[in-house]
Amino acid sequence: MKVVIGSDHAGFSMKTHVRTLLENMGHTVEDVGCYSEESVDYPVYGKAVATGVASGEFPKGILICGSGQGMAMIANRFVGVRAALCNDLFSAVLSRRHNDANLLVMGGRLIGADLAGEIVATWLNTEFDGGRHQGRVAQLDEI
């Protein structure tokens, strides 16, 4: 799968770790930055990832900042993007099963690398349930 990934400076270290995990899983990864821990503005990178997902170029995206809140806020402004802030496994599962989330957001300052890896793997491997949830997701995409 093609996955687009981005972070700000606070998520840079975790993004590097997650990118390697994704590549080891056999995914094609497009890293849109940032590329160091030097201070940057998170909306720039959130926009780059969300644009890739919204356009359909990438079926899935991942964003990481300090708390995850800022990246989730920017990503959910894009039509067709359903970004979910997941700093635990249960949220990752439900965001896919019930909400068909296509963009995962995590807080690089809130969780460790091992948990981030588990969240990514779980999120990517969890299917959307459809059924009663399909109509709700359709309503999201109409807004």
Order of alpha helices (4+ residues) and beta strands (2+ residues): beta-alpha-beta-alpha-beta-alpha-beta-alpha-beta-alpha-alpha
